[in-house]
Amino acid sequence: MNNPQPALSNDQLISVLAQGKNAVAIHTTDKFNIRYASNAMLSIWGKGPDVVGLPLAEALPELEGQPFLGLFKRVWDEGITVSGKDTPADLLIDDELQTFYFDFEYRAMTDDAGKTYCILHTATDVTERFLSRQREQALQEEMRAANEELFSANEELNAANEELVQSKEVLQVTNDALNDSETRFRNLVKQAPIGICIIRAHDLMIEDVNDSYLELVGRTRSEMQNRTIWEAVYEAAEVYAPIMNQVINTGVTFKAREAEVMLVRQGVDQRFFLDFVYEPIIYKGRVDSILVLVIDVTDKVMARRSIEEMEERARLAIEAAETGTFDLDLVKGVMLTSPRLDTIFGFQHSVSWEEYAAVIHPDDQSARTMAHQQALKTGKLFYEARVSFPDKSMHWVRIQGQVYYNDNKKPVRILGTVLDITQFKQLQQQKDDFISIASHELKTPITSLKASLQLLERMKDNPSPQVLPRLIEQSSRSMQKISALVDDLLNVSRANESQLALNKAEFNIFQLLENCCNHVRVVGKYNLVVKGDANLKVYADEHAIDQVVVNLVNNAIKYAPDSLEIQLSVEKENDMIRVSVKDSGPGIAPEKIPHLFERYYQGNADGYKNSGLGLGLYICSEIVKKHGGQIGVRSEWGEGSTFFFTLPAAE
């Protein structure tokens, strides 16, 4: 039995979340006590881990007068989710009240009754993005203003041309204003904190580009000058050239968020995620240029995906281990469960804590109660119990958990796992039964041997010609019984360790059937009838196959003692030889057939009591499997049984 891969513990999961870049906090009670806060959230608040456990208003007193405490109360009372984007918040960082901007979400986590038991608080500091957007907007306004100035200057220039004869000084002033305006515009582009590229509409030539854009696309200024945009950034042309053409033709702005783009930087393909805008610049009713604004958001996207991937791995690990999980609120008596836990307890869906406890076997209820009482003292919950399914079947479960306490050292919560150990318990029972059977089976011949040896010891000086042979024969039978039992144990041990050595050779299987089982033929009670093709040969270990046939014949005599004729047949099936042993006994109950070749299983027929370790058919199965064959049985209750196996035919 393969052991499942160990699942991540809750502490490990929390530790992983704490190291993530996303800010996460969990609040409980109507005071919004901070039950958990990731490192990223503590960094946003400018606080240390000592705030965990404090009410939110006490941990961040600067929130007084801001809308957030009111939003928390609404989420708690109404069991809803509230979120916001680019929301300003004043936080006390390094003893200085500073304004930051956040994307946030307050999500109420409710129980089956719809009552809130905690609030999941996530936040992303978007201050830099917000301020960048403001600067971008201001830049656009300035650029539009510059365009208007240019337009105004052109108008003035036209008027000046018309009045050139009258006023050369006016023309000079206008030209100077135009130059100053263009210079300011170029400086704005160059100093902007985001990537900017200006592209001429009619031929797509690059008119201007700033350093941020050059850094993003991995080009030098000389590689961008006097080139079209798709000559300079050729790797993006296939996807984005049609989009830019559409902007030029329609004059409609195109915006993209987290667009995946492959760029060649220093000869290496690199994947980026970009927020960008194709903004058409209109002049005299037509698109004159395209303003490209780009922000690299690769780090943000990859961080988010990394967290999503870790969450998925954790979920898959739990599912692969087939482990159920639960979260028990000791204060409210409410337990949240995973679907796998419901299945382990025999339910189709989640039920109340009391209903889960009710299906525990009555004889195990006291152990469960004691385990819970001990857990409240030690912090660790562990016990094993039987669970009764609706179909009255009994299953074993192993329950483990970790107790969590509040600030007053009072236990308030248990997080734990449940594992179905029914198969393990069945194997344990099989082992115990086998030890009991083996002890009993060995005790009988040893006792008989001991008695014979004691009698021989008494008559060693005056042996009786009548009694001595019987004692020797009885001792020999006891030794044969002990030897057979030990051989069975050795064979099953070798089979388990894959050390069952085979000496394969070509031999006539029909002749083996005619010559085997002399111990049965000599007695004369049972008639062994051999049928089939007398010329069939197999490639196998003759001694091991003889052992299989003897075991099957012994089995027929043991469980069908009134079947005085036992038929042994051999026939060819494709590249295999099929050997069958048939009796006309009482047959085998259908429910026992699937277990006949299991180790230690004894399929006693009703009305018969037989000894043995339950290893004979198991050993036969292992020998046949190691030859590459198959073993099986056909039987109908009251109609006899036919055991059969296949072996590779000799070439």
N, C-alpha and C positions, 0 to 999 in steps of 0.2 A: 504493500500500500504506500503510494507516494505521499509524502508529507506536503501540505500546501505551503506555498511561499508565505513567510510571515508578513502580516499586514502592518502598515504604519500605525503606531499608537496615536491616541488623541493628542498627547503632549508633543509628539513629533509633527503632527499636522499643524498644531497651533504654532510651533516653532517655525515651520516652513512659511505659514501665512505671515508671521511677524517679520520675516526677512524680506517679504515682497515689497515692491515699489508702491503698490496701491495702498492707500490709507483706509483701514477698516477698524471699526469699533463696535462693540456690542453693549447696549444699555439695558438695564433691568430696573424694575419697580417704577412707580409713577414719579419718582425723583430722578429718574434717568441715571441711576448709578452706573459708573463705568465698570462693566464686568470684564471687558477685554479691550485692549487697544494695541494695534500693530505699531511697530517702530515708526512707520511712515506717518501714522496718525499722531503719535506723540511728538514727532518732529514738527508737524503742522501747528499743533497747539503750543509748541515751545515748552513742553512739560516733560518731566521724567516719569518713570514707571510708578512713582509713589502716588499718582493721581488715580490709579486703578482701584476701584472700590468706592471712590467718592461720588457724591451726586454731581451732576454736570455743572450746576450753578455754583457749587463750591470749588470745583476744580478749575473752572474758567469764569471767575466773577465778572470779567469784562463783557460777558454776553448779556448782562443786565441792560435792558433798554433796547436790545437788538431783537429781531423777530424770531430767533432760532429756538429759544425756550418755548415760546408759544407754539411753534410748529411741532416740536417734540410732543407737547401735551396733546395736540390735536391727533397726531399719529397714534399715540398711546391709547387715547380715549376712543377713537373711531376705528382703529385697526386698519389704517390705510397706508399708502405710500406717498410721500411728498418728495419732490426732487426740484432741483434748480440748476441753472447754468449761469456762469459769469456773475455769481451772487457775491456782493461785497460783504466782508466781515472784518470787524476791528478786533485784533488779537493782541494781547500783551506779550511781546517778544523782547527778551533782554531788558525788561522794565520799561519798554517803550511801546505805546499803543500804536500799532501799525495797521494799515488797511490792506487786506488781501482779497483775491477773488477766487471763487471755488465753483466747480461742478459738484453737486452733492445729491445724496439720496438718503432719506430716512424711511426705512421699510419695516412695518410692523410684522412680527412673527407671531402668529396666533395658533392657539390649540384647536382641537376639534369643535369646541364650543364657540369659537370665534373670539376668544379672549386673548388679549395681547400678553405674551410672557417675556418678550424682549424686543428691542429695536435694533436692526442691523443698519449701521451708520457707515456709509462710504463717502469718500471725498477725494477730489483731485484738485491740487493747487494749479489753477490756470491763470495765475496773476500775470506771468510773463506773456502768455498767449493773449490775455485781455488787453494788457498795456501795448503789446505789439500790434494788436488789431486797432487800438486807438491811434497808435502812431501811424499805422498803415492808412487809416481813414484820414488822419490829418495830412499825411503825405499825398493821398489822392486829392484831397481838397486843395492842397497847395498846387498839385500838378494841374488840376482843373483850373485853378485860379491862374496858374502860369499860362495854360492854354488860352484862357480868356484874355489874359494880358497880351499873349502873342497875337490873338485874333484882333484885339483892340489896337495893338501896335501896327498890325498889318493894315487895319482900316485907316489908322492915322497916317501910315506910310503912303497908302493910296491917295489920301487927301493931300498929303505933302507933295506927292508927285504932281498932282494936278495944280498945286500952288507953288511948284518948284521955282518958277520964274520969280515969284514974289517973295519966297522966304526960304533961303538955304539953311538958315539957323534952325528952323522948325524941323527940317529933314534930319539934321545932325542929331538933334535931341531925341527924335523918334528912333533913329538907328541905335543910339546909345541905350535907350530903354529896352529895345529889343534884345540887344546883346546881354544886358544885365539880367533880363528875364530868362534867357536861355541858359546863362551861367548858373543862376539859382536853381533852375530845373535840373541841370546836369549834376550839381552838387547834391541835391536831394536824392537823386537816383544812386549816386556813388555811396552816400553815407547811410542809406537805408539798411536796417538790420535784417531784412529779408531779401531773398534773391529777386533781382529785377532785371528783365531783359526787354528792350524795345525793338520791335521787328517791323520793318517797312512792309506795308500790306501788299503792294502790287508785285514785288519780286522776292519777298521774304528775306531780304538782306538785313543783317543785324546792324541796327543803328547805334545802340549803346547797351552796355551790360555792366553790372556792378560786381564788386569782388565777391559778395556772398553767392551770387549765381555762378561765378567761375569756380568757386570752391565746391559747390554742390555738384556740378557736372564734371569736375575734375579736368578742366581745360585751362590753358593760359590765355591771356588776353590776345596774344598774337594768333592763337589757334581759332579765335572767334571773330577777329576783325576781317572785313572784306569777304565774308562768307555768308551764305544763306544759313538759316537756323538748322535746316536738316542736313546740310553738309557738315556743320560743326558738331551737332548732336545726332548723328545718323541712327544710333541704336533705338531712338524713340520715334523715328519717323513713321514706321508702319502703323502704329496705333494712334499717334497724336497729330500727324499731318492732316488727316481728314477732318479732325475736330477743329483745328485752327482754320482750315479752309472754310468750314461752315460758319465760324465766327466772322470771318472776313465777308462772306457772302450775305449773311443775315444781319450782322451788326448786333447780335445777341450775345451777352456775356456767357462764358462757360466756366463753371466752378466744379472742382473735384476735391473730395475729401478722402484722405488715406489711399490715394491711388497707388497701385503697385507699379513701379517703373524699374526696368533694368538699365543701368548706366555703366559704361566702360570707363573705369578709372585706373590709370597706370596699366592699361592693357588687361585688366581683370574685370570680368562681369560682376557687378554688385547690385543687390536688390535694395531698393529704397521705397519708403512709403511717404507720399508727398500730399500736402494740401496746396493746390495752386489755382490760379485764376487766369483765364485769357480775357482781358478787358479791351474791347475795341475803342480806339480813339477816333472820333468822328470829326471830319473837317469838310466843310461845305457840303454836308449831306451825304458823305460817303466815308467809308472806313479808310483812314489814312495810315494808321499804325495799329499794332497789337502790343499792349502792355502785358507782360507776363510777370505775375507775382507768385513766388514759390516759398513754402515753408517746409523744412524737413521734419517729419513727425515719425521717423523710423523707430527711434528709441521708445517712444510712447506705445506704438503699435506692438513692437516685439515684447515689451514688458507685459502688456495686457495678454498677449497670446501665451506667454510663458506661464502666467498665472492660470490661465484657462487649461493649459496642458497639464500642469501639476495637479489641478483639481480633477481632471479626467483620469490621470494615472492613479490617483488615490482612490477614485471610485472603482476603477477597473481592478485594482489590487484587492479591494474588499469583496467585489463580486467574484473574483477568481478564487478567493479563499472560501467562498460560500459561507461567509460569516454574517450573521445578523447583528445589527447595532441598535442600541436604545439610548434614550435620554430621559431619565426619570426625575421629575420635579418632586422632591420630597415634601415640599411645603404644600403644594396644591394636589399632590397625589395623581399627577398627570404624567403619562409616559408617551413619548414619541418614538416610533419604531420604524425600521426599514422594512421593505417588502419581504426580504429574505427572512427576517425574524418572524414575520407573520406566518410564512410558510413552515418554518421550523416548528412553530407551536400549533400548526394545523389549521390556521385561519386563512381566509381568502383576502382579508383586509385588516386594517388596524382596529383594535378594540380597546376597551378600558383596561387599566392596570389590574383591576380586580378580576377581569375575565381571563387575563393571561395567568394570574396566580391560581385561578380555580381549576385549570386543567392539569396542574401539577398533581401527581399521584398522592393520594391521602397519606401513604406511608412515608412520603418524602417531604410533607408539609412542615414537619418539625425541623428537619435539617435546613429547609429554606429559611424558616423564621430565625433559627440560630445563626445562619450565615449572614443575614441582614443585620441582626443585632451586633454581631462581631464586627461587621464592616463599618458600622457607625463609630466604633472605637478605634479600629486600625486603619480605616481609610481604604481597605481592600476588600472587595466582594468576590467570593469564590464558592461555588457548590455545584454538585451534579445531581440531577433529578430525572425522574421519569415523567413523560408527558403523554396524556391520553388524547388520541385523535378522535374526531367524530365517528370514524368507522371502528372505534374501540381498539385499534392497534396501539401498541405501546412503543414510545420512542425515548431515547436518552438524550439529554442536553447538558452541556457544560456552560455555566454562566460565570463571567468574570466582569468586574467593574471597578471604577475608581470613584471614590466619594470626594465631593468638593464641599468646602465649608465657607460660611460668611465671615465677616469681620469678628463676630462674637464666637467663633469656633463652633457654630451650630451647623450640622450637616444639612445642606439644602439641595443637593443634586448628585445623581449618580450617572456617569457615562460608562457604558459597557458594551460587551459583545456576547453573542450566544452562538454556540457551535453544536451541530448535530453529531453526537458521538455514538449513535445507535450501532453502527457497524463495528466500531471499536469495542463496545461492550459485548456484542455478539461473539467477536473473536476471543475476548477474555473468557466468556462462558465456555466456548468450545475448548479452550486450553484447559480450563478447570475440569471440564467433563472428561477430556482426554486423560489427564493425570489420574483422575479417579478410576477410569476404565483400565488404564495401563496398570495401575497398582493392583486392581482386582484380578486382571488377567494373569499377571506375573505371580500373584500370591498363590493361586490355585496349583499350578505345576510345581512351584517351589515347595509348597507345603507337602504335596505328594512325594516329591523327591526327598525331602527331609525325613518323612516317615519311612520311606524305603531304605534310606541310608542308616537310620536308627535300627531298623530290624536287621539289616545286614551286619551292623556293628555287633549286635547281640549274638548273632549266630556265626560269627567269623571263626570261632574255635570249634563249633559243631554244626556245620552247614547242613540244611535239610535239602535233599535232592528234589523234593516236590515244591518247596516254597522258594528256594533260591532262584530258579529260572523266572518265576513270576515277578519276584522283586526286581531282578535285573531288567526284565522287559518293562515293568512299570517305571523304573528309573529312566530307562531309555526314552519311553514315551514322554515323560516329563521334561527331559533334556531337549527332545525334539520340539516340544511346545515352546519352551523357553527360547530355543534357538530361532524358531520361526518368528516369535514376537520381536526378538532382538534384530533379526534380519529386516523385518518390516520397518522398525525404527531407523535402522541404518539406511535403508533404501529411501525412506521419505526425507531423511536428513540430506542425503546426497542429491536427491531431486531438488530440494530447496536451494542447495548451494551450487546447482548446475554442475555437479561432479559425477553424475551417473554415466560412467564410462561405457561405451558401446564398442564391441568387437564385431564389425559387420563383415558378412561374407555371403556368398550365394548359396542357397540350400533349397531343397524341395519342401514346400510348406505342407503338402498333403501327407508326406511321410512323417513329418513332425507330429501332425495330428494323430496319425495311426499309432505312433510310438509313445506319445505322452500319457500322463495320468495313470501310470502302472499301479499306483497305490489304490486307485479306484477299481481298475480291472481285476486286480488280484482278489479283492473282497468278493466280487461276483454279484453284488446286489444290483448295481447299475450297469446298463448296457450303453456303451458309447458308440454311436453310429457315425461314421465319417463318410461324407458325400462330397462330390465335386470333381473337378479336373485333377487327375493324379499327376499331371506333368507340370503344374504351375510352380515357378520358382520365385523367390523373393531375395532382396538384398537387405539383410538385417542381421542383428545379433541373435543367433539361434537360441542361446541360453536364456536371454531376456524374453524372447517371444514365447518360449516354452513356459516361463514363469507366468506370463500373461494368460496363456491358455489354461494352465493349472488353476490360477486364481479364479477364472471365469467358471470352470467346471466345478471347483470347490464351492463357489457362490451358488451355483445351480443346486447342488446337493444340499447346501446349508439352508437355503430359503425355499426350496421346492423338494423336500425329502420324499414326497410321494410320486415324483416324476421319475419312474424307473428307467426311462429311455431319454438320453440326452444326445441331441444331434449336433455334430460338428461338421460345418460345411465350408467350402472354399470356392471362390469364383473370381473371375477377372472383371474389373471395371475400369475401362480406359487404360491408363498407365499404372493402376493400383491393383492390388490383390485384396479381396474382402474375405475375412474370416468371421464366421458366426458360430455362436454357442446357444442352442435353443433348448428350453425346457417346457414342460406342460404343467407347470405348477400354478399357484394361485394368482400369479401376476403381481404387478406393482401399482400402488395407488398413484394416480396422475400427479398429485401434489408432491410426491417424493422423488419423481424422476429427475427434475432439474438439479437435485442435490446429491445424486448417487455417487458422482465422481469427486465430491468435495472431501477434503481431508477430515478424518474423524467421524464422518457421517455414517450412521448405521441404520439402514432402511429395513428394519425387522418387519417381516410379514405378520399380519395379525394372527395371533394364536401360536406363534413360534418364538422361543427365547433362544438366542444364539450369543455366543461370546465373540470376542474379537476387538481390535482397536479401531475399526472403521477406516483402515488404511489400504486394504487390498485393492479396491477399485481405483483409489487415488493413485497408487503406485502404477497400476496398469495404464492409467491415463497418461502419466508422466513418461513412461517407457514408449508408448505409442507416439506421443507428441514429439519425442526426441528422434524418432525415426521419420518424422515428417508426415505421419498418418493422422487419422481421426478415429475417435472411439465414441460409441453411442449405444442406445438401447431402444427397442420397441416393445411395448407391453400394453396389454389391456387387462383390466381387473377381472380375474377369473379365467383368463385365456392363456396364461403362460407368458414367458419373456424370452426375448432374443437379444443377447449382447453381441455386438459386432465391432470389429476394428479393421483398418486398412493399412497396408504396407506398400512401399514402392516395389514394383515388379522388377525382377532381374533383367538386365539388358541382353 
